[in-house]
Amino acid sequence: MPEPNIETILVGDALTPGSDRVVVAARDLARSLGGQLRLLHAVPRPADLVGLDGGVEALWRQRRSGVERALTEHATRLGIDPSELSGISCEQGVAHRLLVETARQGGADLVVVGAHEGVALSGVFGATAARVLRYATRPVLVVRGELNRPPARVLLPVDLSPLSADAFRAGLDLVTRWAGGSVEAEALFVLTDVDRRSHEAAGPGDAREASVAALFRFVAAHRGDFAGEIAQRVAEGEPRAEILQRIAVNQPGLVVLGTHGRSGFELLLMGSVAEGVVREAGCSCLVIPPDAALRAALAREAAARELSRGGAAA
């Protein structure tokens, strides 16, 4: 079934040496998905322009023009053809706000950011990436280190909720179109103490066995068009710690996460889990916020209805 297209990928380009890996990852992803790149560089309001009168706009236009030339040169140096760009821009403001609003208002289908703002901070999760994750309504690819293009191994933590199913399907579809059937995928469910107590209160039976069966059904129902094998693993403990432990052992090239939970307080909890995992993971992460997961699900339903009407008409 046709899935939502990724037509425009918005890239936060800090124009630092570490930005090469971010832009290259976005370039290769855009080529795989048949989309275009939009490069955005954010600058704070320059202190030397504050308080000036008539010359402020002229000075800002001059500065912005210089940064946009640098963005163009960066794209050229990384082998990006002008036809692969939907635009480049330098905007004045806070980076995460500009990225989130530009994606929302400009119709970007995916946002790509670096996990840090500079080479010296290569082990640090930057404030821009953290805040983009917190407020984004589009999928966000957080690039850390050298991202294999496409990734050979992908980890997909899930909580078995309907919202998690939407994020799982949306993330797996994007990975499928990026990597084809060659990627090794693993779905991970973490059985918490709360889950175990709820299961025991509901009746007899082993909670872990029930979780294994539930994960099997979940994957079968929501794998979409993914043709490869999806390994399934149930861990027990605290979700963030268990996900990070699995990342350390399995060393995936990419982790796909939803930023939502099952209900109420758990919704906030899962958002915290996702941010904690992205902050501490040693690899790149694709984060699917609830709005993006829901849009993908609605697009699939619309495509299914259209296909059904077409079949009926034939």
C-alpha positions in Angstrom: 0.0 0.0 0.0 1.4 3.5 -0.8 2.9 5.3 2.2 3.2 9.0 2.8 5.9 10.6 0.7 9.0 12.3 2.1 9.2 15.2 -0.3 11.1 17.7 1.7 13.8 17.1 4.3 14.7 20.1 6.5 18.3 20.0 7.7 19.7 22.1 10.5 23.1 23.1 9.1 25.4 24.6 11.8 28.2 25.1 9.2 30.7 23.4 11.5 33.1 20.6 10.5 30.7 18.2 12.3 27.8 19.4 10.1 29.2 17.4 7.1 28.0 14.1 8.6 24.5 15.6 9.3 24.1 17.0 5.8 25.5 13.9 4.1 23.1 11.6 6.0 20.2 13.8 4.9 21.5 13.9 1.3 21.6 10.2 1.1 18.2 9.7 2.7 16.7 12.3 0.3 18.1 10.4 -2.7 16.7 7.1 -1.4 13.3 8.6 -0.8 13.1 10.8 -3.9 12.9 14.0 -1.9 14.7 17.3 -1.7 16.7 19.1 0.9 16.2 22.4 2.5 19.2 23.7 4.5 18.5 26.1 7.4 21.1 28.0 9.4 20.0 29.9 12.5 21.8 32.8 14.0 20.8 34.8 17.1 20.1 38.5 16.8 23.6 40.0 16.4 24.6 42.2 19.3 26.3 44.6 17.0 23.0 45.3 15.2 20.9 46.0 18.3 20.2 49.7 18.8 21.1 50.7 15.3 18.6 52.7 13.3 18.2 52.8 9.5 21.1 50.6 8.7 19.9 47.5 10.6 18.0 45.8 7.8 20.8 46.5 5.3 23.4 45.1 7.6 21.3 42.0 8.3 20.6 41.4 4.6 24.4 41.5 4.0 25.1 39.1 6.8 22.3 36.7 5.7 23.6 36.8 2.1 27.0 35.8 3.3 25.7 32.8 5.4 23.5 31.7 2.5 26.6 31.7 0.2 28.3 29.6 2.8 25.4 27.2 2.8 25.5 26.9 -1.0 29.2 26.3 -0.9 28.7 23.6 1.8 26.1 21.8 -0.3 28.4 22.0 -3.4 31.4 20.6 -1.5 29.3 17.7 -0.3 28.2 16.8 -3.9 24.6 18.1 -3.7 23.3 19.2 -7.0 21.1 22.4 -7.1 18.2 20.2 -8.3 18.4 18.3 -5.0 17.7 21.5 -3.0 14.3 23.0 -2.4 15.9 26.0 -0.7 18.6 27.4 1.6 18.1 30.0 4.2 19.7 31.9 7.1 17.1 33.0 9.6 17.5 35.1 12.8 16.2 33.4 15.9 16.5 30.4 18.2 17.6 27.4 16.3 15.1 24.8 17.6 12.1 27.2 17.2 13.1 28.0 13.7 13.5 24.3 12.8 10.2 23.3 14.3 8.2 26.2 12.9 9.8 26.0 9.4 9.0 22.3 9.3 5.4 22.9 10.4 4.7 25.9 8.2 6.9 25.0 5.2 5.6 21.5 4.9 8.8 19.6 5.6 8.2 15.9 6.1 11.3 15.1 8.1 13.8 17.2 10.2 17.5 16.2 10.4 19.7 17.6 13.1 23.0 16.8 14.7 23.2 15.4 18.2 25.7 18.2 19.1 26.6 21.6 17.8 30.4 21.2 17.4 33.2 18.7 17.0 34.5 19.4 20.5 31.1 18.3 21.8 30.8 15.1 19.8 29.9 13.2 22.9 27.3 15.7 24.1 23.6 15.8 23.3 23.0 19.5 22.3 20.3 21.8 23.4 19.0 22.3 19.9 18.5 18.6 19.2 16.8 18.1 22.6 14.4 21.0 22.1 13.6 20.0 18.6 12.6 16.6 19.8 10.4 18.1 22.5 8.4 20.3 20.2 8.6 18.7 16.8 5.5 17.6 14.9 7.5 15.9 12.2 9.8 12.9 12.4 13.3 13.9 13.5 16.5 12.1 12.6 19.2 12.9 15.2 22.6 12.1 13.6 25.3 11.0 15.9 28.8 10.0 14.7 29.1 8.2 11.4 25.7 7.0 10.3 25.9 4.0 7.9 23.8 5.0 4.8 21.6 3.2 4.9 21.9 1.6 8.4 22.5 -2.2 8.5 20.8 -2.8 11.8 17.8 -1.0 13.4 16.3 -1.3 16.9 12.7 -0.4 17.4 11.6 -0.2 21.0 7.7 -0.4 21.4 5.2 -0.3 24.3 2.5 -2.2 22.4 0.0 0.7 22.5 -2.0 2.0 19.5 0.2 5.1 19.4 3.3 3.0 19.5 1.9 0.9 16.7 1.6 4.1 14.5 5.1 5.1 15.3 6.5 1.6 14.7 4.8 1.4 11.3 5.8 4.9 10.2 9.4 4.4 11.3 9.7 0.9 9.8 8.3 2.2 6.5 10.8 5.0 6.3 13.6 2.5 7.1 12.3 0.1 4.4 12.3 2.8 1.7 15.8 3.9 2.8 17.5 0.5 3.3 15.3 -1.9 1.4 15.0 -5.5 2.7 18.7 -5.7 3.7 18.3 -4.1 7.1 18.3 -6.3 10.2 15.4 -5.1 12.4 14.6 -5.9 16.0 11.5 -5.0 18.0 12.1 -4.6 21.7 9.4 -4.5 24.5 10.4 -3.8 28.1 8.2 -5.5 30.7 8.1 -3.2 33.7 7.1 -4.0 37.3 3.8 -2.1 36.7 3.1 -4.3 33.7 3.8 -7.4 35.7 1.6 -6.4 38.6 -1.2 -5.4 36.2 -1.0 -8.8 34.5 -1.0 -10.7 37.8 -4.1 -8.7 39.0 -5.9 -9.6 35.8 -5.6 -13.3 36.3 -3.3 -16.3 36.2 -0.5 -16.8 33.7 3.1 -15.8 33.2 3.6 -12.1 32.4 6.7 -12.6 30.3 5.1 -15.3 28.2 2.1 -13.1 27.6 4.4 -10.2 26.6 6.2 -12.4 24.1 2.9 -13.5 22.6 1.7 -9.9 22.5 4.9 -8.6 20.9 4.6 -11.3 18.2 1.0 -10.2 17.4 2.0 -6.5 17.4 4.8 -7.0 14.9 2.7 -9.2 12.7 -0.1 -6.6 12.6 2.1 -3.5 12.1 5.1 -4.6 10.0 3.6 -3.1 6.8 5.5 -3.9 3.7 8.8 -4.7 5.4 10.0 -7.9 3.7 12.8 -8.9 6.0 12.9 -10.7 9.3 12.0 -8.7 12.5 13.7 -10.2 15.5 11.6 -9.8 18.7 12.9 -9.4 22.2 11.3 -8.9 25.6 13.4 -7.4 28.4 12.4 -6.8 32.0 13.2 -3.7 34.0 13.2 0.1 33.6 12.6 1.0 29.9 15.3 3.6 29.4 18.0 1.5 31.0 16.9 -1.7 29.2 16.8 0.1 25.8 20.3 1.6 26.3 21.6 -1.8 27.4 20.3 -3.4 24.2 21.9 -0.6 22.2 25.2 -1.3 23.8 25.0 -5.1 23.1 23.4 -5.1 19.7 25.1 -1.9 18.4 22.4 -0.8 15.9 23.1 1.8 13.4 19.8 3.5 14.1 17.1 3.4 16.8 13.5 4.2 16.0 11.5 5.7 18.8 8.0 7.0 19.4 7.6 9.9 21.9 4.4 8.8 23.5 3.2 6.3 26.0 0.1 4.4 26.6 -2.1 6.8 28.6 -2.1 9.6 31.1 1.1 9.9 33.1 2.7 7.2 30.9 2.5 9.6 27.9 4.8 12.0 29.7 6.9 9.1 30.9 7.5 7.7 27.4 8.5 11.2 26.2 11.1 11.3 28.9 12.3 7.8 28.0 12.7 8.7 24.4 14.7 11.8 25.2 16.8 10.0 27.7 17.6 7.2 25.1 18.5 9.7 22.4 20.6 11.7 24.8 22.7 8.7 25.9 22.6 6.4 22.9 25.9 6.0 21.0 24.1 5.9 17.6 21.7 7.9 15.5 18.0 7.9 16.3 14.8 8.4 14.3 12.1 9.9 16.6 8.5 9.8 15.6 6.3 12.2 17.5 2.6 11.5 17.9 1.4 14.0 15.3 3.7 12.5 12.7 2.6 9.0 13.5 -1.0 9.9 13.3 -0.6 11.7 10.0 1.1 8.6 8.6 -1.7 6.4 9.8 -4.4 8.7 8.4 -2.6 8.8 5.0 -2.5 5.0 4.9 -6.2 4.8 5.7 -7.0 7.4 2.9 -4.8 5.4 0.5 -6.6 2.2 1.4 -10.0 3.8 0.9 -8.9 5.1 -2.5 -7.6 1.7 -3.5 -10.8 0.1 -2.4 -12.9 2.6 -4.4 -10.7 2.0 -7.4 -11.1 -1.8 -7.1 -14.9 -1.4 -6.8 -15.1 0.8 -9.9 -13.1 -1.7 -11.9 
